[in-house]
Amino acid sequence: MDIIQFLDRSAFTDSLSRFDLVQKAIHEGIKWNKFRGKTSFRAKVLTMPIRLAGVDTTPLVDDAEGGQVAKKGNKIAFKGRILGDPSPHDWLIDPCDLDTATDPGLVLRMTALHTTFESANDIVVSEATMPKMGDIVNIELTPNVFWYNLSFGKFTSIANQAAPGSEGPAESAGAACDSLESFFENIEYEDLKGGGSSFEYSVGGSGGVGYNYTAAAGATASLGAVDFYKLLKGSFLSNDYSDAFVAGLVANAQAESNFLATANGDLRGDVGGNSEQAIQVGSNHYCSFGYWQLNVCSGGGEKFAKRQGITDIVNNKEKLYKLITDSKTQIEYMVEYMKDLFGADVKKSNLTAEYWGRRIAVEFERCSRCKAYGSGGDATSTVKRGAIAKDLYEKI
C-alpha cells in the first residue's frame, strides 16, 4: 500500500470506520501536493553540459579476468531550472543570464543550488542531441514521500532549442530577470519621503510596469539622516560649516540617493550626443552617481572628474566610476566644492537648515523641480528638501 494512503477502504464496516471515510474524503479534497504523481517536467539549461567519465555514471561490471571495472558510457550532466507554474524550483531565485548579470558571483551561487540533470541513456554527441545553455529540455524527477529529489534528475530529450545568440526559447520567458536594483531606477527619493504629490514610476527599468504612488504628507528626515549627518559633521566637515548647512546637505543627499554611495541615476537610452560620457552599469547607461547624483554628462560630475585629474571622461569611465561611487572621495569633493560655490555663507549662523535645504537644491542640484521658491517655476522638490533639512535640524 502507498505509504500516504493510510486508510484501508475494506475496513469501513461500522459507524466509526465510516467516519474514517469522511476523513479520507476531506484529506483527498484538500491536496497539499500540487504535483502528486507527476514526474515529467521541462527545464531550462543553465550551464554548459559536460561529458561524464564512466566511473561517474555507471556501476561496476565484471571483466574477463574476474575483476570489476567501470562500464564505459557517454553521458552528460548540467544544471537546469525546472519550468512551470507552479514549479518545484519556485523557491529558488532565477539566476537568469550570467552575461548580463551585475553580480556574476551571485548568479553562480544561485545556479549551483539548482538540480543537476544527467542524461538517462548514453547519447551520441552532436549539435542535434547535445543541449546548450538556454535550451528547453524534457526531464524526469524521482519522487519521494512528500516531494522530489531536487539534487539530481534525469535528462531525457531536447524539447526546444534556443536560437544562436539568444537567451533561450520563448517558452522560457515570463519570469522577470531584472535585479532588485533596477526596480528602483526611476524612483525619485524625495517623492517617496513625502510632500503630498502623486507621481508615476516603472518597475524593472524603462518599458517596465507603471505604478502610481501618492506620497505621504509631511516631508521628514529618513531613519539614516541622523547617522549621515554625524558622518559629515564628525568625520569630514569639523567646524568649517554650520550645523544648518550640513543639515541642508544631508537633506539633498536623502532626496537624491537616500544615502546610497553607489546610486545610479539619469538613465540614458544611448550614449550618443550629450550622453557620450554616460557610464554603463549592468545593461544600462547612467549620467548621475553617488550621494548627490553628480552628473558626469554635464554639471557636478564633470567638475568632480577634473578635481580627480580626469579631463577625458569618455576614455576613463572605469576609473571615474570607481571614484565617483566611493563614499570618502565624494564627501571630500563636496567639502571643497561647497566652499567654492557658497563661500563664507556656509559658516553663517543666521541661515537656517530649511534655507540651506532649498538653496543647495536650487544652486547645486538643479533638478527638474528644484526651481527657486516663488520664481514661478516648479519648486516642489525645493520645498521638500527644505522641510527635510528643518526636520533633521530639530532632531539633532
ABEGO torsion letter per residue (X at the ends): XBAABABBAAABABAAAAAAAAAAAAAAABBABAABGBABBBBBBABBBBBBBAAAABBBBBBAAGBBBBBBBBBBBBBBBBBEOBBAAAABBBAEBAAABABAAAAAAAAAABBBBBBABBBBBBAAABBBBGBBBBBBBBBBAABBBAABBBBABBABBBBBGBAEBAAABGBBABBAAAAAAABBAAAAAEGGBBBBBBBGEBGBBBBBBBBBBGBBBBAAAAAAAAAAAAAAAEAABBAAAAAAAAAAAAAAAGGBAABBBGBBABABEAAAABBBBEABBBABBEAAGBBAABEAAAAAAAAAGBABAAAAAAAAAAAAABAAAAAAAAAAAAAAAAEAAAABAABBAAAAAAAAAAAAAGBAAABBBGAGBBAAAAAAAAAAAAAAAAAX
